[in-house]
């Protein structure tokens, strides 16, 4: 195993061989596909292959741990996902330290979450939905693609901010959640818009809002939660590049600079939008601050709703 001194000494010429980029999900999902888009461009720009290696399992913890334990020489990176900031709250003590074992490089993608209802329902605005929940002794029922997922936590945040009783029903993925929503057995769901769009376009589902700071180019027709009186309801998926702690600053700076150029490229941005994703870069410091805020925010939601990781 190369020493840290050797890794630091070679930082200026890095990369001189292929770089592994760990995706903590299986092949074909949005993390994997967006990682491949970014890595193809990194390889073209830096003259070495950036090879995406899928390491799914344990709510992204397996992939995270692999990178945390890797030699910090710049040849193993992580295309981290939103659960990175949540798993400690859900599962307790981890085999790695999310704060000490990683070096953030750049945010890459955000995936807006949209509030969607059955188009046959009477809900035309978020206020309509909340009023229904307050008038109903059982409150609101939301479909979720899985316990502890981003949509689940965003739903719990919505219940808290709207001061309405809510029950989240968990399914295995978006498809089953949509089946229940289309059948009228739940009131709403929070979801990435791409998989919902066919139902929206066919007139079967209605988008009430997006849980973002600003309207999303992914589906600009949707007003923000803030526009409808709920500014505290902000939640989204995200992906970004990280390295093991101790990776040379020169390597981090080189990857960050190239990712900034890649994520500003019109062709790359359009590819991301087609998947319901927004390309969005950052500095390493901005990404570290972002992860810190996400960790604190969702820890409070997990605790308040007494959510346990499965």
Rosetta silent file (secondary structure, phi, psi, omega in degrees, C-alpha in Angstrom):
SEQUENCE: XXXXXXXXXXXXXXXXXXXXXXXXXXXXXXXXXXXXXXXXXXXXXXXXXXXXXXXXXXXXXXXXXXXXXXXXXXXXXXXXXXXXXXXXXXXXXXXXXXXXXXXXXXXXXXXXXXXXXXXXXXXXXXXXXXXXXXXXXXXXXXXXXXXXXXXXXXXXXXXXXXXXXXXXXXXXXXXXXXXXXXXXXXXXXXXXXXXXXXXXXXXXXXXXXXXXXXXXXXXXXXXXXXXXXXXXXXXXXXXXXXXXXXXXXXXXXXXXXXXXXXXXXXXXXXXXXXXXXXXXXXXXXXXXXXXXXXXXXXXXXXXXXXXXXX
SCORE:     score description
SCORE:     0.000 S_00000001
   1 L     0.000  128.117 -177.409    0.000    0.000    0.000 S_00000001
   2 L   -67.195  145.804  179.308    1.541    3.361   -0.987 S_00000001
   3 L   -74.660  161.873  177.536    2.413    5.719    1.804 S_00000001
   4 H   -62.765  -37.761  179.681    0.690    9.057    2.277 S_00000001
   5 H   -61.281  -40.550  178.579    3.999   10.803    1.572 S_00000001
   6 H   -65.956  -41.648  179.349    4.246    9.010   -1.770 S_00000001
   7 H   -60.614  -43.643  179.693    0.624    9.887   -2.560 S_00000001
   8 H   -64.039  -39.380 -177.484    1.307   13.563   -1.759 S_00000001
   9 H   -66.961  -30.981 -178.908    4.444   13.515   -3.849 S_00000001
  10 L   -90.260    0.766 -172.547    2.623   12.160   -6.913 S_00000001
  11 H   -60.166  -35.614 -176.717   -0.339   14.537   -6.594 S_00000001
  12 H   -65.100  -33.088 -178.781    0.947   16.942   -9.239 S_00000001
  13 H   -94.511   -3.238 -179.127    1.026   14.287  -11.975 S_00000001
  14 L   -60.212  140.590   -1.815   -2.208   12.589  -10.918 S_00000001
  15 L   -95.371  143.421  177.033   -3.839   10.645  -12.506 S_00000001
  16 L  -110.115    0.629  177.169   -1.308    8.288  -14.055 S_00000001
  17 L  -153.443  170.631 -177.924   -3.616    5.249  -14.046 S_00000001
  18 L   -58.446  149.745 -179.606   -7.386    4.561  -14.005 S_00000001
  19 E  -111.991  131.489  174.899   -9.465    5.924  -11.118 S_00000001
  20 E   -87.508  133.380  174.446  -12.226    3.908   -9.420 S_00000001
  21 E  -121.576  114.107 -175.579  -15.401    5.815   -8.583 S_00000001
  22 E   -83.915  124.453  170.610  -17.703    3.901   -6.241 S_00000001
  23 E   -99.537  123.040 -176.297  -21.454    4.237   -6.765 S_00000001
  24 L   -79.823   16.686  177.592  -23.254    3.068   -3.596 S_00000001
  25 L  -128.234  170.079  176.969  -26.197    1.847   -5.697 S_00000001
  26 L   -74.541  171.876 -179.487  -26.768   -0.799   -8.345 S_00000001
  27 L   -68.051  145.635  172.310  -26.422   -0.218  -12.085 S_00000001
  28 L    97.829  -15.474  178.652  -29.083    1.704  -13.963 S_00000001
  29 L   -82.869  176.679 -175.352  -30.302    4.091  -11.278 S_00000001
  30 H   -66.811  -33.159  176.802  -29.897    7.860  -11.297 S_00000001
  31 H   -64.628  -48.314 -178.684  -26.777    7.762   -9.090 S_00000001
  32 H   -61.925  -47.348 -175.565  -25.091    5.239  -11.362 S_00000001
  33 H   -67.571  -43.989  179.887  -26.087    6.977  -14.617 S_00000001
  34 H   -67.732  -34.538  175.349  -25.141   10.480  -13.474 S_00000001
  35 H   -61.092  -41.164 -179.377  -21.840    9.138  -12.111 S_00000001
  36 H   -67.752  -35.657  176.673  -21.087    7.660  -15.541 S_00000001
  37 H   -63.059  -47.973 -179.680  -21.893   10.956  -17.274 S_00000001
  38 H   -65.615  -43.673 -175.819  -19.513   12.835  -14.974 S_00000001
  39 H   -69.001  -34.190  176.336  -16.831   10.142  -15.077 S_00000001
  40 H   -61.189  -42.548  179.639  -16.832    9.911  -18.862 S_00000001
  41 H   -70.020  -40.145  176.946  -16.131   13.637  -19.014 S_00000001
  42 H   -59.941  -42.842  178.947  -13.487   13.463  -16.266 S_00000001
  43 H   -62.327  -41.633  179.810  -11.713   10.709  -18.185 S_00000001
  44 H   -65.304  -38.877 -176.116  -11.772   12.707  -21.386 S_00000001
  45 H   -78.442  -33.815 -173.618  -10.429   15.809  -19.670 S_00000001
  46 H  -104.768   -1.995  171.010   -7.784   14.158  -17.481 S_00000001
  47 L    77.951   13.899  174.856   -6.553   11.472  -19.858 S_00000001
  48 L  -138.486  152.785  177.651   -7.283    8.423  -17.691 S_00000001
  49 L   -67.893  137.448  168.342  -10.358    6.230  -17.295 S_00000001
  50 E  -110.442  104.255 -169.389  -12.695    7.003  -14.402 S_00000001
  51 E   -97.810  118.496  178.603  -14.359    3.630  -13.906 S_00000001
  52 E   -78.156  125.718  179.385  -17.705    3.514  -12.075 S_00000001
  53 E  -119.578  120.241 -178.021  -17.895    0.491   -9.778 S_00000001
  54 E   -81.633  129.979  177.343  -21.263   -0.347   -8.233 S_00000001
  55 L  -136.375   73.202 -177.104  -21.274   -1.315   -4.564 S_00000001
  56 L   -78.519  162.098  172.310  -24.934   -1.350   -3.507 S_00000001
  57 L   128.318  151.704  174.717  -26.292   -2.363   -0.132 S_00000001
  58 H    55.635   39.667  176.231  -27.060   -1.332    3.436 S_00000001
  59 H    61.380   37.045 -179.396  -28.562    2.003    2.455 S_00000001
  60 H    83.427   -3.743 -175.725  -25.285    3.143    0.773 S_00000001
  61 H   -66.862  -32.434 -179.060  -23.165    2.186    3.801 S_00000001
  62 H   -64.699  -47.527  178.613  -21.251   -0.555    1.971 S_00000001
  63 H   -65.461  -40.740  178.813  -20.013    1.780   -0.752 S_00000001
  64 H   -60.176  -45.156 -178.179  -19.272    4.535    1.734 S_00000001
  65 H   -63.873  -39.670 -179.562  -17.213    2.195    3.911 S_00000001
  66 H   -57.275  -43.008 -178.756  -15.206    0.925    0.933 S_00000001
  67 H   -74.645  -38.155  178.276  -14.063    4.458    0.140 S_00000001
  68 H   -57.903  -32.219 -176.536  -13.502    5.409    3.783 S_00000001
  69 L   -94.406   -2.668 -176.081  -11.017    2.516    4.036 S_00000001
  70 L   -76.511  157.159  175.014   -9.309    3.116    0.680 S_00000001
  71 L   -62.126  130.580 -176.272   -5.778    4.468    0.265 S_00000001
  72 L   -82.716   60.882 -176.950   -6.050    8.280    0.080 S_00000001
  73 L  -112.257    5.666  178.656   -4.077    8.600   -3.157 S_00000001
  74 L    90.287   -0.761 -176.759   -6.853    9.860   -5.443 S_00000001
  75 L  -101.056    2.768  170.324   -7.431    6.520   -7.163 S_00000001
  76 E  -136.980  118.471 -179.756  -10.607    5.600   -5.242 S_00000001
  77 E  -124.513  166.515 -179.664  -13.433    8.158   -5.047 S_00000001
  78 E  -122.395  128.913  170.439  -17.085    8.040   -3.970 S_00000001
  79 E   -93.080   81.429 -171.068  -20.082    9.347   -5.895 S_00000001
  80 E   -66.925  157.416  179.908  -21.938    9.919   -2.645 S_00000001
  81 E  -127.439  167.588 -174.763  -25.710   10.154   -2.343 S_00000001
  82 H   -49.390  -37.185  178.526  -28.151   11.902    0.012 S_00000001
  83 H   -58.806  -17.517  177.141  -28.321    8.982    2.506 S_00000001
  84 H   -51.942  -37.037 -176.945  -24.680    9.796    3.347 S_00000001
  85 H   -89.303   -0.083 -173.085  -26.056   12.569    5.584 S_00000001
  86 L  -118.150  -29.447 -168.285  -28.853   10.430    7.055 S_00000001
  87 H   -60.331  -33.428 -179.861  -27.561    6.913    7.767 S_00000001
  88 H   -65.297  -39.515  177.512  -25.965    7.766   11.102 S_00000001
  89 H   -66.058  -36.341 -177.204  -29.293    9.110   12.407 S_00000001
  90 H   -77.453  -38.710 -169.686  -31.122    6.052   11.099 S_00000001
  91 H  -113.918   -6.556 -178.087  -28.709    3.310   12.140 S_00000001
  92 L    81.569 -148.582 -174.733  -26.620    4.730   14.984 S_00000001
  93 L   -60.155  133.276 -178.726  -22.875    4.092   15.155 S_00000001
  94 L  -105.870  169.570  177.573  -21.330    3.279   11.782 S_00000001
  95 L   -80.190   -3.110  177.686  -18.174    1.396   10.780 S_00000001
  96 L  -140.506  163.882  178.731  -16.822    4.707    9.444 S_00000001
  97 L  -106.875  111.299 -177.348  -17.054    8.349   10.531 S_00000001
  98 L   -59.453  -26.021 -178.024  -18.880   10.482    7.925 S_00000001
  99 L   -87.368  -34.073 -172.541  -17.195   13.633    9.254 S_00000001
 100 L  -101.626  -22.366 -171.537  -13.605   12.404    9.692 S_00000001
 101 L   -96.621    3.657 -176.500  -13.108    9.689    7.060 S_00000001
 102 E  -135.481  156.908  175.821  -13.977   11.671    3.925 S_00000001
 103 E  -124.749  109.433  178.658  -12.904   14.777    2.039 S_00000001
 104 E   -62.830  141.778  178.164  -15.723   16.474    0.070 S_00000001
 105 E  -111.322  -57.683  179.772  -14.787   17.467   -3.491 S_00000001
 106 E  -164.046  139.777  164.306  -17.922   18.823   -5.166 S_00000001
 107 E   -64.174  148.988 -178.257  -21.675   18.582   -5.201 S_00000001
 108 E  -124.937  -40.795 -171.046  -22.716   17.285   -8.629 S_00000001
 109 E  -147.103  142.059  166.180  -26.467   16.827   -8.858 S_00000001
 110 E  -120.027  144.406 -178.737  -29.638   17.671   -6.984 S_00000001
 111 E  -118.869  101.079 -177.481  -32.872   15.730   -7.512 S_00000001
 112 E   -62.013  148.171  177.570  -35.934   17.817   -6.632 S_00000001
 113 E  -110.085  130.102 -175.653  -38.807   16.145   -4.788 S_00000001
 114 E  -111.682  143.935  175.777  -42.356   16.953   -5.905 S_00000001
 115 E   -90.327  119.569 -171.958  -45.649   16.701   -4.018 S_00000001
 116 E  -126.434  139.726  177.646  -48.059   14.726   -6.212 S_00000001
 117 E  -128.871  167.941  173.924  -51.753   13.796   -5.805 S_00000001
 118 E   -68.212  130.794 -178.128  -54.345   11.870   -7.772 S_00000001
 119 L   -63.990  -20.287  178.275  -55.780   14.177  -10.437 S_00000001
 120 L   -82.090   -6.839  179.427  -59.273   12.937   -9.529 S_00000001
 121 L   -76.348  163.731  178.298  -58.846   14.253   -5.977 S_00000001
 122 L   -81.471    2.182 -173.358  -60.219   17.675   -4.951 S_00000001
 123 L   -82.911  111.976  178.042  -56.714   18.917   -4.043 S_00000001
 124 L  -105.044  -21.228  179.914  -55.632   21.797   -6.275 S_00000001
 125 L  -137.055  168.076  176.316  -53.172   23.418   -3.847 S_00000001
 126 H   -63.253  -36.831  178.893  -51.046   22.419   -0.866 S_00000001
 127 H   -60.887  -38.741  177.113  -53.509   24.340    1.340 S_00000001
 128 H   -60.128  -44.178 -178.499  -56.343   22.112    0.075 S_00000001
 129 H   -64.881  -44.449  179.943  -54.371   19.020    1.052 S_00000001
 130 H   -64.193  -41.805  179.117  -53.516   20.375    4.497 S_00000001
 131 H   -60.688  -39.434  177.385  -57.131   21.410    5.143 S_00000001
 132 H   -62.866  -43.655 -179.590  -58.235   17.879    4.302 S_00000001
 133 H   -63.522  -38.298 -179.517  -55.696   16.452    6.710 S_00000001
 134 H   -74.030  -27.482  179.145  -56.793   18.718    9.533 S_00000001
 135 H   -83.458  -17.990 -176.739  -60.459   17.921    8.952 S_00000001
 136 L   -96.112  121.656 -179.251  -59.830   14.178    8.828 S_00000001
 137 L   -55.195  -29.164  179.908  -59.352   12.514   12.246 S_00000001
 138 L   -88.930   -3.279  178.994  -56.800   10.146   10.701 S_00000001
 139 L    74.046 -151.231 -178.581  -54.891   12.987    9.028 S_00000001
 140 E   -99.913  151.338  173.020  -53.098   12.538    5.706 S_00000001
 141 E  -117.579  126.326  179.106  -51.713    9.353    4.191 S_00000001
 142 E  -115.613  139.091  171.914  -48.559    9.560    2.076 S_00000001
 143 E   -88.415  140.236 -179.824  -47.027    6.792   -0.036 S_00000001
 144 E  -129.124  146.335  177.258  -43.252    6.408    0.265 S_00000001
 145 L   -77.893    3.485  177.474  -40.772    4.381   -1.834 S_00000001
 146 L   158.790  145.793  179.143  -39.174    3.091    1.380 S_00000001
 147 L   -62.518  132.523  179.430  -38.632    3.774    5.076 S_00000001
 148 L    81.973   -0.654  178.675  -35.871    6.293    5.660 S_00000001
 149 L   -73.123  166.082  177.653  -35.832    7.380    2.002 S_00000001
 150 H   -56.341  -48.488  177.463  -35.639   11.040    0.996 S_00000001
 151 H   -60.149  -36.729  177.288  -39.347   11.200    0.111 S_00000001
 152 H   -61.875  -49.458 -177.774  -40.233    9.586    3.459 S_00000001
 153 H   -66.938  -37.607  177.428  -38.226   12.139    5.435 S_00000001
 154 H   -63.802  -36.369  176.698  -39.521   15.024    3.321 S_00000001
 155 H   -64.572  -43.543  177.969  -43.055   13.819    4.058 S_00000001
 156 H   -63.476  -37.333  176.137  -42.394   13.771    7.793 S_00000001
 157 H   -63.932  -41.436  177.857  -40.948   17.282    7.518 S_00000001
 158 H   -61.266  -46.295  178.806  -44.095   18.385    5.685 S_00000001
 159 H   -57.157  -42.196 -177.684  -46.374   16.958    8.388 S_00000001
 160 H   -67.650  -46.056 -177.684  -44.372   18.805   11.031 S_00000001
 161 H   -69.020  -35.141 -179.199  -44.266   22.133    9.205 S_00000001
 162 H   -83.315   -7.458 -178.381  -47.950   21.982    8.224 S_00000001
 163 L    54.442   49.592  179.973  -48.920   20.952   11.762 S_00000001
 164 L  -129.565  143.899  176.579  -51.038   18.127   10.408 S_00000001
 165 L   -68.943  138.937 -178.861  -51.289   14.506   11.474 S_00000001
 166 E  -145.608  149.603  175.514  -49.784   12.172    8.906 S_00000001
 167 E  -126.025  125.813  177.406  -49.207    8.503    8.221 S_00000001
 168 E  -101.623  125.630  179.276  -46.531    7.365    5.782 S_00000001
 169 E  -104.744  123.705 -172.945  -47.128    4.014    4.090 S_00000001
 170 E   -96.687  137.961  177.526  -43.940    2.414    2.760 S_00000001
 171 L  -128.671  172.138  178.576  -43.636    0.460   -0.468 S_00000001
 172 L   -93.202   87.014  177.170  -40.726   -1.018   -2.401 S_00000001
 173 L    94.954  170.357 -176.290  -39.974    1.738   -4.875 S_00000001
 174 H   -68.051  -36.690 -172.581  -41.940    4.437   -6.671 S_00000001
 175 H   -58.122  -46.240 -179.994  -43.939    2.145   -8.968 S_00000001
 176 H   -68.543  -36.436  177.852  -45.946    0.516   -6.150 S_00000001
 177 H   -61.360  -40.820  178.014  -46.424    3.873   -4.441 S_00000001
 178 H   -65.754  -37.274  178.326  -47.948    5.240   -7.665 S_00000001
 179 H   -57.452  -44.548  179.601  -50.257    2.227   -7.922 S_00000001
 180 H   -68.158  -38.477  178.880  -51.692    3.048   -4.506 S_00000001
 181 H   -67.526  -43.334  179.288  -51.971    6.754   -5.310 S_00000001
 182 H   -65.482  -29.737  178.908  -53.666    6.090   -8.642 S_00000001
 183 L   -81.943   -6.784  179.326  -56.103    3.731   -6.897 S_00000001
 184 L    79.101   17.469 -178.174  -56.983    6.463   -4.404 S_00000001
 185 L   -89.085  -10.116  172.173  -55.816    4.476   -1.388 S_00000001
 186 L  -134.434  160.558 -175.999  -53.410    7.222   -0.241 S_00000001
 187 L   -81.343  -35.622 -172.449  -53.714   11.002   -0.410 S_00000001
 188 E  -163.042  172.767  170.192  -50.347   11.957   -1.865 S_00000001
 189 E  -147.060  155.161  170.384  -46.717   11.096   -2.410 S_00000001
 190 E  -108.527  131.426 -168.194  -43.445   12.981   -2.546 S_00000001
 191 E  -155.964  156.318  166.091  -41.339   11.810   -5.453 S_00000001
 192 E   -68.071  139.783 -167.676  -38.689   12.525   -8.044 S_00000001
 193 H   -74.551  -25.143 -171.939  -40.672   13.789  -11.019 S_00000001
 194 H   -56.655  -49.508 -177.590  -39.195   11.667  -13.816 S_00000001
 195 H   -72.987  -18.086  179.520  -41.012    8.459  -12.980 S_00000001
 196 H   -88.955  -20.797 -172.052  -44.241   10.370  -12.259 S_00000001
 197 H   -55.647  -42.136  178.348  -44.272   12.405  -15.485 S_00000001
 198 H   -56.321  -38.595  178.599  -46.046    9.822  -17.686 S_00000001
 199 H   -72.207  -33.853  177.170  -48.930    9.789  -15.194 S_00000001
 200 H   -67.341  -46.596 -177.700  -48.891   13.594  -14.971 S_00000001
 201 H   -66.784  -28.788  178.068  -48.896   13.972  -18.750 S_00000001
 202 L   -82.929   -3.328  177.677  -51.746   11.473  -19.111 S_00000001
 203 L    84.892   12.105 -178.061  -53.818   13.520  -16.663 S_00000001
 204 L   -91.988  -26.849  177.863  -53.923   10.878  -13.941 S_00000001
 205 E  -122.415  153.144  179.530  -51.670   12.633  -11.413 S_00000001
 206 E  -123.895  133.353  177.717  -51.408   16.310  -10.421 S_00000001
 207 E   -92.012  122.521 -179.498  -48.256   18.071   -9.204 S_00000001
 208 E   -93.515  -34.888 -174.192  -48.982   20.483   -6.340 S_00000001
 209 E  -167.586  165.452  171.819  -45.497   21.723   -5.450 S_00000001
 210 E  -117.670  137.531 -177.461  -41.756   21.188   -5.470 S_00000001
 211 L   -90.146   58.439 -178.713  -39.845   20.987   -2.178 S_00000001
 212 L  -126.073  165.931  176.683  -36.997   23.221   -3.376 S_00000001
 213 L   -67.436  -29.585 -179.540  -35.717   26.702   -2.570 S_00000001
 214 L  -140.871  163.568  176.653  -36.700   27.806   -6.085 S_00000001
 215 L   -58.124  145.892 -174.906  -38.771   26.427   -8.951 S_00000001
 216 L   -99.654  135.542  174.598  -37.021   23.594  -10.708 S_00000001
 217 L   -64.145  -14.852  176.959  -36.205   23.517  -14.441 S_00000001
 218 L   -63.688  -38.264  177.819  -37.071   19.826  -14.232 S_00000001
 219 L  -155.208   80.839 -170.309  -40.769   20.808  -14.000 S_00000001
 220 L   -66.899  -16.835  179.673  -41.026   24.602  -13.872 S_00000001
 221 L   -66.718  -24.005 -175.015  -44.828   24.590  -13.707 S_00000001
 222 L   -79.317  123.350  174.635  -44.728   23.414  -10.097 S_00000001
 223 L   -71.193  158.824  177.326  -44.688   26.224   -7.499 S_00000001
 224 E   -76.257  162.785  172.750  -42.397   25.857   -4.509 S_00000001
 225 L   -59.966  -37.356 -179.878  -43.674   24.929   -1.074 S_00000001
 226 H   -61.580  -39.881  178.511  -42.606   28.429    0.026 S_00000001
 227 H   -61.405  -23.788 -178.261  -44.880   29.990   -2.600 S_00000001
 228 H  -107.029   17.879  170.714  -47.752   28.102   -0.970 S_00000001
 229 L    96.466   10.211 -178.017  -46.934   29.082    2.596 S_00000001
 230 L  -129.359   68.187 -174.567  -44.549   26.323    3.706 S_00000001
 231 L   -65.733  -19.431 -179.116  -41.000   27.724    3.361 S_00000001
 232 L   -81.295   -7.613 -177.419  -39.533   25.155    5.744 S_00000001
 233 L   -92.467   89.340  178.877  -40.396   22.211    3.503 S_00000001
 234 L  -131.293  123.483 -179.716  -37.236   21.781    1.446 S_00000001
 235 L  -160.781  141.999 -179.565  -35.897   18.342    0.597 S_00000001
 236 E  -160.898  160.373  169.972  -34.189   16.687   -2.331 S_00000001
 237 E   -80.623  161.624  176.057  -31.920   13.914   -3.311 S_00000001
 238 E  -156.239  156.452  174.278  -28.336   14.779   -4.183 S_00000001
 239 E  -133.357  149.252  178.101  -25.108   13.238   -5.454 S_00000001
 240 E  -163.521  161.644 -176.572  -21.550   14.498   -5.149 S_00000001
 241 E   -91.133  134.912  177.343  -17.914   13.457   -5.377 S_00000001
 242 E  -135.727  161.969  178.604  -15.921   12.634   -2.245 S_00000001
 243 E  -131.344  162.092  173.786  -12.501   11.182   -1.474 S_00000001
 244 E   -62.146  147.346  174.574  -10.996    9.374    1.510 S_00000001
 245 L   -55.849  141.923 -179.265   -9.665   11.694    4.205 S_00000001
 246 L    94.422   -7.254  176.441   -6.003   12.449    3.599 S_00000001
 247 L   -63.066  135.452 -176.870   -6.328   12.649   -0.184 S_00000001
 248 L   -54.734  140.198  178.610   -3.930   15.370   -1.411 S_00000001
 249 H   -59.662  -32.384  179.983   -5.444   18.831   -1.790 S_00000001
 250 H   -62.908  -37.875  177.989   -3.932   19.032   -5.273 S_00000001
 251 H   -68.423  -47.286  179.315   -6.026   16.023   -6.365 S_00000001
 252 H   -58.335  -45.154 -179.714   -9.177   17.411   -4.766 S_00000001
 253 H   -63.973  -38.396 -179.945   -8.598   20.777   -6.419 S_00000001
 254 H   -66.655  -45.389  179.128   -7.986   19.204   -9.827 S_00000001
 255 H   -65.003  -41.175 -179.441  -11.172   17.100   -9.704 S_00000001
 256 H   -61.348  -44.808 -179.178  -13.182   20.063   -8.410 S_00000001
 257 H   -62.670  -41.591  179.849  -12.018   22.339  -11.224 S_00000001
 258 H   -69.462  -38.697  178.609  -12.840   19.756  -13.893 S_00000001
 259 H   -65.842  -36.180  177.468  -16.237   18.983  -12.362 S_00000001
 260 H   -58.496  -46.675  179.459  -17.092   22.685  -12.315 S_00000001
 261 H   -64.932  -42.373 -179.156  -16.472   22.864  -16.065 S_00000001
 262 H   -62.340  -45.713 -174.402  -18.348   19.615  -16.706 S_00000001
 263 H   -75.553  -11.189  174.538  -21.420   20.636  -14.696 S_00000001
 264 H   -94.857   -7.453 -179.543  -21.612   23.982  -16.502 S_00000001
 265 L   -70.445  129.917 -175.229  -21.590   22.282  -19.918 S_00000001
 266 H   -61.252  -38.287 -179.664  -24.949   22.688  -21.679 S_00000001
 267 H   -65.765  -42.397  178.077  -24.928   19.135  -23.035 S_00000001
 268 H   -64.816  -43.659 -179.189  -24.262   17.612  -19.624 S_00000001
 269 H   -61.357  -38.262 -179.995  -26.935   19.774  -18.000 S_00000001
 270 H   -68.796  -38.946  176.713  -29.475   18.651  -20.597 S_00000001
 271 H   -60.306  -42.047  179.755  -28.634   14.967  -20.042 S_00000001
 272 H   -65.518  -45.101 -179.465  -29.204   15.464  -16.318 S_00000001
 273 H   -59.542  -36.494  179.539  -32.501   17.315  -16.838 S_00000001
 274 H   -62.437  -21.481  177.647  -33.760   14.451  -19.019 S_00000001
 275 L   -98.886    6.637 -178.335  -33.380   12.238  -15.917 S_00000001
 276 L    79.946   23.712 -176.672  -35.145   14.728  -13.635 S_00000001
 277 L  -120.542  150.914  176.439  -31.842   15.943  -12.188 S_00000001
 278 E  -112.485  121.021  175.256  -30.208   19.363  -11.941 S_00000001
 279 E   -67.936  130.722 -177.504  -26.445   19.626  -12.459 S_00000001
 280 L  -155.523  108.844  179.813  -25.040   21.752   -9.647 S_00000001
 281 L   -88.940 -179.494  179.369  -21.402   22.080   -8.683 S_00000001
 282 L  -165.666  170.540  168.750  -19.763   23.617   -5.627 S_00000001
 283 L   -82.077  163.582  175.489  -16.415   24.236   -3.973 S_00000001
 284 H   -57.180  -40.652 -179.377  -15.159   21.583   -1.525 S_00000001
 285 H   -66.040  -40.269  178.136  -15.925   23.928    1.389 S_00000001
 286 H   -64.452  -40.202  179.427  -19.446   24.590    0.122 S_00000001
 287 H   -66.040  -41.460  178.039  -20.071   20.863   -0.275 S_00000001
 288 H   -61.537  -42.999  179.017  -18.803   20.173    3.260 S_00000001
 289 H   -65.548  -38.858  178.261  -21.100   22.884    4.662 S_00000001
 290 H   -60.674  -47.561 -179.973  -24.018   21.499    2.636 S_00000001
 291 H   -62.335  -40.333  178.783  -23.511   17.988    4.029 S_00000001
 292 H   -60.663  -43.703  179.509  -23.283   19.394    7.559 S_00000001
 293 H   -66.455  -41.504  178.360  -26.585   21.234    7.201 S_00000001
 294 H   -62.446  -41.794 -179.513  -28.280   18.177    5.679 S_00000001
 295 H   -61.905  -47.374 -179.462  -27.011   15.970    8.519 S_00000001
 296 H   -65.320  -44.736 -177.548  -28.314   18.312   11.217 S_00000001
 297 H   -61.030  -50.959 -174.716  -31.635   18.928    9.496 S_00000001
 298 H   -76.845  -24.742  174.547  -32.554   15.308    8.865 S_00000001
 299 H   -61.691  -39.620  178.986  -31.295   14.123   12.257 S_00000001
 300 H   -65.923  -38.760  179.630  -33.951   16.350   13.843 S_00000001
 301 H   -68.428  -44.156  179.662  -36.656   14.926   11.550 S_00000001
 302 H   -59.953  -44.127 -179.978  -35.591   11.321   12.208 S_00000001
 303 H   -66.107  -45.896 -177.640  -35.631   11.908   15.954 S_00000001
 304 H   -63.452  -37.573 -177.745  -38.967   13.749   16.008 S_00000001
 305 H   -92.662   -0.427  179.872  -40.670   11.073   13.905 S_00000001
 306 L    52.370   53.012 -179.350  -38.839    8.197   15.698 S_00000001
 307 L   -89.972  134.056  178.330  -37.718    6.670   12.397 S_00000001
 308 L  -115.545  139.275  176.936  -35.568    3.548   12.499 S_00000001
 309 L   -70.123  143.633 -179.497  -33.439    2.243    9.653 S_00000001
 310 L   -91.842    0.000    0.000  -34.479   -1.112    8.217 S_00000001
